[in-house]
């Protein structure tokens, strides 16, 4: 299965003031960007530990020097997310890569709790479903995997809201795609999420401001 599977990490460039903006009151713009960079690195590490092909899909593009460092350190492919909503960008990524791979998994950089084990479990569950999801406990999801797509699979989703998972379920049902959900995980979007970083094993390579 490894040769036919691709894991894609969706990540924004760690530009202060443009990433993790809801954490700026707690960490400052620089601190929020540093945390984002650490989260991206952890997500790439989890993806590469699966031994599946790993791609780092970058926004606004792959020009940030940190992306080049990650590509070299983790031997992953760099690509650009391009224009459009998150749903449009994910569907385009699925459609392009499913020409070469039998299944594609997309993860974000907000969930330091996700491990290679979670990613591999999602890949296995695609054997009997078109789509696999790992929900987040804030109403979104931290992974979506697919072996088949439709043009409408991301229609009607209000990205960034607590209704994302419920709307994604509805969209998949309307599109005629079968799906399965795995264990719910947590991500880091709000100041109240920061205390959870202390639970991580191994710890995140980031020092919280005192």
C-alpha positions, 0 to 999 in steps of 0.5 A: 500500500505504501507505494500507492499512498500519498500523505499531503500536509497543508500548511501556510507559511509561518509569517507573523500576523498571518498565521494562528491569528487567534493565538496572537493575544496569548503569544504575540504575532512572532510567538504564534508564527513560531508555534505554527512552524513547530506544528508544521514540522511535527505534522510533516514528521508524522506523515513521513513516519508512515513511509508513504510518499509525503507532499508539503502543499504550501500557501500562499506558495512554496517560496518560504525558506522554511519550506525548503528546509523541511523538504530537505530534512524530511525528503518530502515533495513541495507544491503550491495550494493555489487559489480558491477556498479550502475545499477547492484547494483540497479537491484539486489536490485530490484530483491531481494526485489520484491520477498517480496514487490509489489513495491520498490523505490530507492533514493540516498543521493544527493537530499535534496529537496526530501520529503516523499510527492515526494516518496509517489507520485512516489509509487502511479504512479507505479499503471499504470507504471512499473517504475517511475522516478524523474529527476534531473535538471543536467541530472540524476535522484534522484529516480527510482521506479519499480514493474517489472524489466528486465535484460537489464533495466540499459544497456548502461548508463554512470553513473555520466554523464549528459546523465543518464536520457536520456539513462535510458529512452532509456534503459527502452524503449528497455527493454519493460518497461513502465515508468512515470516521476514526478517533476524534483528536484535538487541535490548537486554534485558541488560547485555551488549547495551549495548555494541551501542548503539555500533554504531548509525547514527545513534547512539541519543540516549542517553548510557551512564553512565561 
